[in-house]
Amino acid sequence: MRLTIMTMMAFVFATASYSQKTDSTDSSKHVQTEPPDTAQLVAVYDYELKTQNDEGVPVTDKMQIVVQIGQKVTKSMPFSAYSRTEELEETDIVASYQEALMHMPTVWIGLPSGYTTVREFIFPREYDSTEETPEITWVLSKDTITVCGYFCQKATAMFRGVEWNVYYTEEIPSSAGPWRLSGLPGLIVEAKNEAHIFRLAELRQETSTITTPEQNPDVQRVKYEKLMKYRNEIYGNSKYAGNPLYYIAEFQNGTISLGGTINHMEVMNFGGKQYIYVDGHPLLTKAHVYQPLEGK
């Protein structure tokens, strides 16, 4: 069935790929002073990840991500971050655990202008990083296909060591897409490779504020190159799937010691399953083999 919006937008949504870059000698220290943007269009994507569990059995993890599309800023985030309420319900708990398995950060393209800002949680800390928005060199193809009811054209690119096959539609005048994928002459409807697939599930014409990263003194700011290297080292370690806390000093012999970097733990039970939150974040005791979205 074709995904539709009530009326076609009268303006073209711009993303960071078309923004003028600002000067900065150290992007990791760049102060984000620009006011939030307002989205007029919200795209919801189904995200599937093909991987293996700690015993090598193939599994497919699934979650949804939301992309708010503004005139200056595009924000991509896990669905729970967009729909979160003060009272956590069972569906929120289950979704947050699934999102933790899939390591999807929140990404602002165009905040500040010409830059991309990432907020990412790697247990037990949150990290912030800002870098000049990298240009993705898309190769446009004459191949066409109908995806989700939209007439789409194909494009391919190699982005930081990972190859992408993408279908975009000029019927939606936006250069946005899921995660960090953007810069095409139409909205990305589908993006995939051997491990990852994003597919447009819903398109909403709704006004929503694109908020900036919440100010938190406990969030560590690092250069993006360092964050990417650290992420891949932690999740890419052969120990990770069987013991995702292998690198945490406070977790030894199957027990958690409060103090140091861990201050609070909460245990919840839903449907016969136990869910543990540490300092407001899901605690994974088993994981799946890491499949990086960007390798270098």
N, C-alpha and C positions, 0 to 999 in steps of 0.2 A: 504494500500500500504506500502511496506517495505521502511523504511528510510535507505538511504545508504550514504556512503562517497566514494570518488573517489578511494582511496586506503586505505588499512588497515595500521594503524600505526605500525612502526617496533619496537616500544618500548612500555613498559608498563608505563602508567601514574601513578605516585605515588601521594597520597594525605597525609594529615596530620596524618591519622591513622597509617601510616607506618613510620612517621618521628621520629627521636630521639628527646626527649624532652630536653629543656634547663632549667637551674635552674633559678628561680625567686621567691623572697619572696613576691612580690606584683605585680601580673600580670597586674593590672590596670595602673601601672606606667611604664610598659615595653616599652622601646623605640624601635620603628620599624625602624631598620637601614638596613635591608636586601634589596638588590636591587629587582626591580620588576622581575617577571618571565615572560616567553613568552608561550602563549597557542598555541598549534598546533591543538586543537580540541575544538569546541564550540558547546554546547548542548543547544537547546531552548526547554523549557517545557511550556505546557499549565498548568495553575494553576486555579483550581476552588474551591470556598469556599461556602458551603451551610450554610446559616444563616437566619436572619429575619431582616426586617426593624424596624423602631421605633414604628410601629403599630402592630408588631407581625406577619406580612405577610411573608411567606417563600420567600427568594430570593437566587439566585446563582450569586455570583460575579465572574468575570473572568479577568485574566490578563496573561501575559507571563513573564517568568524569563529566564535569560541567565546565563549559567554556562561556564566560561572559564576554561579549564583544562590544567594545565601546569605540568612540571615535579616535581616541589616543592610546588606549590601553586594552589589552586582552588578558584575561585572567583564566587560567586552567587549573582545576582543583578536583580532588575526590568529591563525589556526590555528597557525602556526609558533611563535608565542610560547607557546602552551599545550603543544605537543608537542615542544618543542626539546630536543635531547640535546647532550652535549658534542661528539660526533663528527658534523660536518655531512656529510650524504649528498647525492647528486645531487638527490633530490626536495626536500630542504630548500633547496638553492641556487635551484632553479627557482621554488619557491613564494615565497621571499623576494624575488626579482626581480618576480614578479607582484604581490605585496603592495605593493612600493615604487611600482609604476605606479598603484596604486589609493588610496594615501594614507590607509590606515585606521589611526587612532590606537588606543591602549589607553585605555579609559575606565572609571573607577571611580565608580559612582553610589552615594552614601551614605558616601563616605570623604573627610573626616570626616562625621559625621551632618549631613544637610541640605545637603551640598555635593557637587559633582562634580569629580573630579580627572582631568586628561588628561595623558598622556605621549605626546609626538609628536615624530617625527624629520623635520626639514626640512633636507636636506643643507646643510652638513656638521655640524649640531648637533642635539642633543635638547633638547626644551623640556618644562617642567612648568607646569601652570596649574591653579588651583582657583577655582571660582566657586560661588555659591549655585545649587543645582540649579534650573534654570528650569522653571516649570510649563508643560507642554504642554496647551493647551486642546483636548481631543478633543471632536468632535461625534459622538455615537453614532447609528447608523442601525439601522433595523429589517431591513435587508438581511442575509441569511444565505447561507452557502455552505459546502461541505465542502472543506477544504484539508488535504492530507497526511493524510486520514482523520479529521480533527477537525471537529466542527460549530463553525463560526466565525460571528461577527458582525462587521459592518463599522464602522469608525470613520474619521474624517478629521480632519486638522489642518494648519494652516500653522505650521511651526516655523522661525523665523529666515529667512523668505523662501522656503522650499521647502515645497511642498504634498505631503502624504502620504496615501495610501489604504491602510488597514491592516485586516487580518483577525485577530481574536484569539479565543481559545477559553477559556471558563470551565471547561472540563474539566481544564485545568492551572492550579491556583490560584496564579498568580504574576502580578505586575504588570510583569514584566521584558520585555525585547525586545532586538533587536540595536542596537549602537552606542549612541546616546543616547535611543532611542525607548523609552518606558516610561509607566507610569501608568494603564494600562487594567485593567479587572476580570478579566483573564485573560492568559495568555501570548500575546505577539504571534507569530503563525504566519507571516504574510506582510505585508510592507510594501513599497510601490512608488510610483514616479512615472515620469515619462517617461524619466529617465536611470538610476535606481537600482531594484534589486529585491533584497530579502532574503526568503529562503524557508527555513523550518525543514527541515533535512535529517535530523537525528538528535537524539534525546532520550535522555540517559544518566542513570540513577540511580546516581551515584557520589559518594563523598566526596572532596573535594579542597580544599586550602588556598587561600584567596583572598589572595594575597600583596600587600603594599603596594608602591608604586614603589621600585625599588632606589635606595638612596642613592648619588649620584654627584656629586662636586663640579663636574664639567664640564657637568652639566645646567643649563640656564638657566631660572630661574623668572620668568614674566611674567604679567601680567594676561590673562585669557582673551580679552577684547575686543581687546587688542593682538595676541595670537597669531593669532586668527581673521583679523584684518585683514592681518597679514603673510603668512599662508598663502595667502589669496586673491590678494594682490598678486603673490606669487612664481609660483604655479601658474597664475594667470589671465592672465599676460602672454602676448601673442601669440608671443613668442620661445620659450616654454617647450617646446612639443611637439618642435620641431626641434632645440633645444639646451637641455636641462634644466639645464645648468650655466652658463647665460648670465650669472648674477649672481655667480659664484664667481671671485674674483680669482686664485686659484691655478690656474685652468683657462684657459689662453690658447693660441690657435693649435693646439688639438687635443692639447696636452700638459698633464700635471699636474705642478705644482711642490710638492714636499713642504716642510713648514714652515708656520708661521702656524697656520691652523685644520686643516691636513691633516698627519698624522704618519706613517701607515703605509698601504701599499697591497699587496694580495695578488691575484694573477691565478690563476684556476682554469679548467681546460678539461674540459668534459663533453659527450659526444655531438657533438663537432665545433664546439661553441660556446664562446665565451670569456666568463667571468664575472669581473668586477672588484669587489673589496671594498675600501673605503677606511675605515679605522678601524672595521672590523667591520660596515659597512653597504654594501648594494649600490650600485654606481655606475651610474646610468642615463646613457647617451649619446644615447638617443632616448626619447621619451615619447609620451603621448597627450593629447589636449585635455582640460583639467581640467573636471570636472563637480562643482561644490561640493555637499556634503551640507548645508551651511548657508551662507546668503549674507550674513547681516548679524546 
